[in-house]
Amino acid sequence: MSTRPASSTSNIIFTVEPGGALNGRLRVPGDKSISHRSIMLGSLAEGTTQISGFLEGEDSLATLKAFRQMGVEIEGPHRGRVTIHGVGMHGLKAPESPLDLGNSGTSMRLLSGLLAGQKFQCVLTGDESLSSRPMRRVTEPLLEMGASIGTTENGTAPLQIPGNQTLHSFHYTMDVASAQVKSCLLLAGMYAEGRTCVTEPAPTRDHTERMLGGFGYPVLRDDATVCIEGGGKLIATNVEVPADISSAAFFMVGASIAKGSDIVLEHVGTNPTRTGVINILQQMGADLTLENERVVSGEPVADIRVRSAALKGIRIPEDQVPLAIDEFPVLFVAAACAEGETVLTGARELRVKESDRIQAMADGLKILGVDARPTEDGMVIQGLGSEGLLGSGQVESHGDHRIAMAFAMAALRATGPITIDNCANVNTSFPDFVGLASRTGLHIKSKT
């Protein structure tokens, strides 16, 4: 498969016919967060790392290509298998050109920390969407560690990272819970003199900490604070990437809202810092159970069975927001099909994702006849009830993969076809979404 990082420039349009149900057993692609981190840590490890289940989507391929540009020999991916010949903590080489990270915010934010401690200078760039996303959330704390990273006047990419910077010990207390900021600072902390600590206001995904431990680099956790000592090393290991719960979420909601549905999502990562979507759907009355629970490569996984159910509106607990931050576009669709009112607060982060996901989802739901009122940090949705149907129409994804896939699932409860514009970026996280969704029972077609 091509490792071109930038997403396709051609407009891909999804047309989804109304009705249907989701049935069968399926395995969605590998976890994007874990795929990114496996490339980063495997490249810096001593020895050869074997990865299986790697997500061959454009975002994680952007990370892979970046490390190839820095001199790391990487074989694959081939059917989810990648072999990395690690160069050690100080073995990366200066890239000959800027590292183009396409649409991947995770790549840019984590690499800004990892590269802040290198001897060489480099530049991180991305596509138009990535170049509009806020980067001060990582460059400002890195500056306090001793890393001066250049940005545009707006604090956005391209990021100019000088070489030969001395990083020092640092304790950072985050204002907003963000796994990307935490991970960025921990990766920089490997190159700092002394101990780097990050305190988070609410739990966020801990894939970085788990994987660092798997590669033999100790991480210390004390309640809400996580610390790392500089000067250690990473030892190669094998990584089995579980199926991505964020991708599985579309099918969880689809099966919940479409009568006659009964699906099993296999080998899904159920890391407790990511299970907000499961907790929220269960509170809404979803018929959702975890089977065959186990631990693989340090990450909990399970098969998730979902059958159709009459959902009810809820006030979403704010402590679940960081645990479901990527799943809210499709959870808004669940709320639109539920009985009564659903209220989300404390999710201001959604406004600075690949799109303003609060506004984009509210606009699209209104086109489909749903009373969806955006607020500064969330949404209030009046559900149509278990017998209610969404309307039909043309909605705009704003080039955001999760918006596109969320509205595709909405067609299961629509009166007519739903057309979704600008869906090319679905390839960033879910390359065969149309094929897998079609085989499961969604009446979806894609055209350019």
C-alpha atoms as one frame of an Amber mdcrd trajectory, in Angstrom:
protein
   0.000   0.000   0.000   1.200   3.536  -0.705   2.755   5.440   2.182   1.794
   8.838   0.794   0.845  10.825   3.909  -1.360  13.508   2.459  -4.995  12.607
   2.040  -6.608  12.475  -1.354  -7.479  15.801  -2.905 -10.347  14.423  -5.000
 -13.805  14.808  -3.517 -15.313  11.476  -2.512 -19.077  11.483  -1.958 -20.940
   8.879   0.091 -24.533   8.117  -0.838 -26.348   6.002   1.741 -29.804   4.600
   1.045 -32.210   4.501   4.001 -32.958   1.531   6.221 -31.295  -1.806   6.720
 -29.754  -3.506   9.727 -26.221  -4.476  10.744 -25.470  -8.154  11.242 -22.508
 -10.528  11.423 -19.030 -10.674  12.897 -16.464  -8.104  11.838 -13.065  -6.752
  12.781 -12.518  -3.058  12.213  -9.007  -1.756  11.424  -6.257  -1.466  13.997
  -6.164   1.213  16.668  -4.803   4.454  15.244  -3.342   5.739  18.517  -1.462
   2.509  19.186  -0.299   2.225  15.546   1.301   5.703  15.738   3.074   4.936
  18.998   4.321   1.516  17.884   6.174   3.136  14.960   7.654   5.875  17.153
   8.890   3.655  19.975   9.904   0.781  17.690  12.070   3.184  15.688  13.864
   4.435  18.827  14.291   0.955  20.324  17.379  -1.217  20.250  16.650  -4.293
  18.120  13.866  -5.370  15.779  10.197  -4.756  16.580   7.423  -6.754  14.899
   3.974  -5.154  14.698   0.746  -6.943  13.719  -2.673  -5.355  13.248  -1.116
  -2.021  12.177  -3.637   0.452  10.782  -2.813   1.071   7.108  -4.616   4.408
   7.106  -3.144   7.671   5.922  -2.541   9.122   9.407  -0.437   6.247  10.737
   1.286   5.874   7.364   2.337   9.518   7.709   4.129   8.623  10.955   5.744
   5.606   9.285   7.000   7.674   6.362   8.405  10.338   8.694  10.622   7.793
  10.445  11.773   6.383   7.121  12.802   9.933   6.206  14.839   9.988   9.424
  16.793   6.891   8.421  14.834   4.079  10.043  14.536   0.853   8.024  10.884
  -0.208   8.112   9.476  -3.188   6.197   5.790  -3.198   5.270   3.051  -2.617
   6.024   1.708  -5.800   4.480  -1.666  -6.988   5.758  -1.102  -5.113   8.977
   2.413  -6.460   9.552   5.349  -4.088   9.993   8.975  -4.826  10.873  11.042
  -1.972  12.339  14.816  -2.126  12.646  15.285   0.242  15.555  18.117   2.769
  15.595  18.201   3.458  19.336  17.395   6.624  21.240  20.009   8.725  19.425
  20.090   7.027  16.028  17.643   9.181  14.049  19.119  11.205  11.178  18.191
  14.630   9.897  15.514  14.398   7.181  16.438  15.929   3.821  13.071  17.702
   3.545  10.194  18.760   5.829   8.198  15.919   7.385   4.731  16.106   5.785
   2.273  14.628   8.287  -0.814  15.020   6.123  -3.947  15.261   8.258  -2.504
  13.691  11.398  -2.617  15.850  14.523  -1.346  12.947  16.630   1.772  12.646
  14.472   2.529  16.350  14.678   1.935  16.813  18.400   3.776  13.672  19.509
   6.681  14.177  17.113   7.141  17.765  18.280   8.058  16.375  21.698  10.104
  13.457  20.466  12.098  15.615  18.022  12.649  18.482  20.488  15.474  16.442
  22.029  17.301  15.478  18.820  20.642  16.851  17.624  19.283  17.873  14.212
  16.803  20.495  13.120  13.640  19.666  11.178  10.336  21.078  10.004   6.885
  19.516  10.513   4.189  20.362   7.968   0.715  19.091   7.122  -2.314  19.586
   4.933  -4.642  22.580   5.099  -6.705  21.105   7.936  -3.703  20.180  10.079
  -2.114  23.558   9.401  -5.118  25.270  10.993  -5.110  23.261  14.240  -3.711
  24.726  17.480  -0.140  23.688  18.311   0.635  26.087  21.175  -0.804  23.482
  23.547   2.423  21.521  22.930   4.918  24.224  21.935   4.323  26.342  25.065
   5.045  23.609  27.645   7.968  22.399  25.504   9.374  25.938  25.693   9.312
  25.666  29.496  11.376  22.463  29.129  13.952  24.348  27.052  12.730  23.616
  23.521  12.055  26.657  21.353   9.766  25.593  18.487   8.790  28.065  15.793
   5.168  28.347  14.612   3.094  30.772  12.559   1.750  33.894  14.257  -1.421
  31.900  14.991   0.512  29.159  16.759  -0.018  26.665  13.945   2.159  24.543
  11.644   4.628  24.483  10.036   6.652  23.785  13.171  10.351  24.694  13.071
  12.281  22.486  15.524  15.929  23.490  16.126  18.530  20.869  16.983  20.891
  20.581  19.962  18.426  21.925  22.526  18.957  21.035  26.172  15.758  19.831
  27.808  15.460  19.935  31.582  13.218  18.459  34.262   9.729  19.879  34.356
   6.344  19.391  36.051   3.407  20.471  33.916  -0.193  20.678  35.106  -2.575
  20.563  32.147  -5.580  22.900  32.043  -7.436  20.650  29.580  -7.221  16.855
  29.559  -5.306  15.863  26.416  -3.531  12.581  25.750  -1.625  14.196  22.882
  -0.138  16.899  25.126   0.684  14.365  27.854   2.309  12.001  25.347   4.274
  14.814  23.698   5.818  15.835  27.025   6.578  12.253  28.096   8.366  11.588
  24.801  10.345  14.806  25.242  11.029  13.728  28.817  13.024  10.730  27.585
  15.592  13.265  26.337  15.455  15.656  29.309  17.879  15.937  32.191  16.062
  14.652  35.254  12.412  13.833  35.774   9.492  15.102  33.684   6.013  14.935
  35.234   2.565  15.682  33.823  -0.561  16.100  35.948  -3.877  15.753  34.127
  -7.241  17.176  35.290  -9.094  14.047  34.144  -7.940  10.625  32.914  -6.931
  10.474  29.244  -5.846   7.564  27.079  -2.688   5.959  28.474  -1.386   4.088
  25.426   1.944   5.938  25.588   2.593   4.957  29.201   1.598   1.336  28.594
   3.730   1.048  25.479   6.755   2.715  27.055   6.569   0.052  29.754   6.255
  -2.648  27.098   9.464  -1.382  25.504  11.223  -1.509  28.877  11.140   2.210
  29.698   9.700   2.705  33.197   6.901   5.210  33.745   5.822   6.218  37.239
   2.189   7.037  38.023   0.903   8.597  41.219  -2.830   9.247  41.013  -3.277
  11.955  38.320   0.463  12.516  37.797   2.682  10.515  35.463   6.483  10.867
  35.438   9.423   9.703  33.350  13.184   9.907  33.941  15.381  11.095  31.101
  18.319   9.124  29.757  16.765   5.664  29.525  16.546   3.284  26.594  13.900
   1.315  24.703  14.246  -2.413  23.979  12.502  -3.862  20.907   9.400  -5.953
  21.476   6.453  -7.364  19.540   3.253  -5.310  19.410  -0.187  -6.663  18.509
  -2.459  -3.714  17.742  -6.105  -4.265  18.764  -9.041  -3.122  16.637  -9.758
   0.587  17.116 -12.647   1.316  19.482 -13.145   4.675  17.724 -13.801   2.845
  14.447 -15.894   0.194  16.186 -18.066   2.968  17.672 -19.784   3.635  14.328
 -21.006   0.039  14.228 -21.968   0.060  17.920 -24.264   3.009  17.304 -25.498
   1.696  13.944 -26.480  -1.653  15.452 -28.112   0.063  18.423 -30.397   2.292
  16.314 -31.297  -0.109  13.469 -34.000  -2.644  14.301 -33.036  -6.262  13.695
 -29.305  -5.646  14.167 -26.996  -8.116  15.925 -23.246  -7.749  15.424 -20.033
  -8.892  17.101 -17.029  -6.580  16.832 -13.938  -8.727  17.283 -10.698  -7.995
  19.170 -11.578  -4.390  20.063  -9.271  -2.474  22.372 -11.101  -1.812  25.649
  -8.488   0.290  27.424 -10.401   1.917  30.323  -9.188   5.356  29.195 -11.054
   4.814  25.892 -14.321   3.129  26.903 -16.444   6.253  27.300 -18.455   5.299
  24.203 -19.357   1.944  25.775 -20.268   3.528  29.108 -22.386   6.264  27.484
 -24.244   3.874  25.168 -24.990   1.525  28.073 -26.354   4.460  30.090 -28.570
   5.252  27.092 -29.961   1.714  27.244 -27.895   0.017  24.531 -27.863  -3.800
  24.440 -24.074  -4.015  24.486 -21.974  -6.725  26.137 -18.259  -7.525  26.298
 -17.224 -11.118  25.624 -13.894 -12.986  25.591 -12.096 -10.280  27.572  -8.307
 -10.628  27.585  -5.002  -8.688  27.591  -2.834  -8.532  24.450   0.511  -6.665
  24.310  -0.381  -4.875  27.542  -3.751  -3.624  26.232  -7.152  -5.036  27.285
  -9.266  -6.303  24.384 -12.704  -7.905  24.039 -15.307  -8.950  21.500 -18.246
  -6.540  21.702 -21.770  -7.777  20.915 -24.376  -5.147  20.103 -28.067  -5.708
  19.385 -30.690  -3.120  18.508 -32.349  -1.385  21.459 -34.592   1.552  22.292
 -32.190   4.263  23.418 -33.060   7.059  25.838 -31.604  10.541  26.122 -29.238
  11.266  29.002 -27.111  14.024  30.459 -23.650  12.770  29.524 -21.393  12.697
  32.623 -18.475  15.088  32.160 -16.043  12.513  33.524 -16.799  10.407  30.431
 -15.971  13.204  27.963 -12.184  12.641  27.770 -12.819   8.887  27.499 -15.061
   9.340  24.419 -13.740  12.533  22.838 -13.356  11.021  19.334 -16.681   9.202
  19.403 -19.055  12.125  19.911 -19.963  12.620  16.239 -21.599   9.193  16.125
 -22.900   9.488  19.700 -24.793  12.583  18.510 -26.492  10.306  15.945 -27.419
   7.904  18.760 -28.863  10.841  20.701 -30.907  11.918  17.666 -32.519   8.461
  17.604 -33.076   8.261  21.365 -36.220   9.047  23.369 -35.945  12.423  25.073
 -33.188  14.972  25.522 -29.438  14.357  25.485 -27.151  17.054  26.897 -23.384
  17.191  26.408 -21.224  19.701  28.321 -17.489  20.008  28.974 -16.472  19.064
  25.423 -14.971  22.321  24.123 -12.125  20.215  22.662 -14.521  19.074  19.904
 -14.372  22.535  18.340 -10.662  22.180  17.436 -10.578  18.685  15.963 -10.319
  17.960  12.215 -13.378  20.209  12.008 -15.526  22.054  14.532 -17.344  18.812
  15.313 -20.001  20.482  17.457 -21.069  22.883  14.709 -20.632  20.377  11.877
 -22.818  17.748  13.552 -25.448  20.285  14.623 -25.694  21.630  11.067 -26.012
  18.167   9.552 -28.543  16.932  12.102 -30.700  20.006  11.487 -30.720  19.194
   7.759 -32.017  15.737   8.752 -34.815  17.276  10.824 -33.303  16.955  14.288
 -33.538  19.656  16.943 -29.808  19.901  17.702 -28.631  23.044  19.496 -24.873
  23.631  19.684 -23.441  25.240  22.821 -19.988  26.603  23.504 -18.802  23.294
  24.967 -21.315  20.724  23.775 -24.786  20.116  22.362 -28.417  19.705  23.361
 -30.295  17.203  21.176 -34.013  16.420  21.264 -34.230  12.768  20.247 -36.851
  11.469  17.833 -37.529   8.312  19.856 -37.279   4.630  19.002 -39.992   4.908
  16.318 -38.897   8.275  14.939 -37.090   8.624  11.634 -34.467  11.083  10.513
 -35.038  12.971   7.285 -32.884  12.801   4.186 -30.662  15.307   2.465 -27.130
  16.401   1.678 -24.747  17.024   4.569 -21.189  18.340   4.659 -18.416  16.409
   6.416 -15.939  19.310   6.193 -13.280  16.765   5.261 -13.605  15.155   8.719
 -13.552  11.352   8.651 -15.592  10.923  11.826 -18.324  13.316  10.666 -18.596
  11.419   7.366 -18.905   7.982   8.982 -21.348   9.221  11.635 -23.801  10.524
   9.040 -23.416   7.308   7.042 -24.766   5.370  10.040 -27.612   7.890  10.435
 -29.110   6.592   7.171 -30.089   3.376   8.976 -32.899   5.444  10.543 -33.640
   7.874   7.677 -36.695   8.284   5.439 -34.596   8.798   2.321 -31.002   8.800
   1.092 -28.290  10.782   2.839 -25.516  12.228   0.685 -22.266  13.149   2.435
 -19.713  15.452   0.808 -15.912  15.493   1.175 -15.339  11.977   2.496 -11.789
  11.387   1.193 -10.306  11.673   4.693 -12.141   8.542   5.842  -8.964   6.893
   4.538  -7.012   8.483   7.394  -8.490   6.066   9.916 -10.728   3.512   8.157
  -9.526   2.666   4.616 -12.215   0.047   3.821 -15.132   1.621   5.664 -17.475
   1.468   2.658 -16.674  -2.178   1.919 -16.957  -3.386   5.510 -20.119  -1.373
   6.187 -21.705  -2.712   2.981 -20.940  -6.320   3.905 -22.489  -5.718   7.341
 -25.743  -4.315   5.946 -25.373  -0.559   5.359 -26.610   0.515   1.909 -23.634
   2.736   1.103 -21.906   3.686  -2.128 -18.877   5.848  -2.740 -18.093   7.909
  -5.833 -15.620  10.589  -6.856
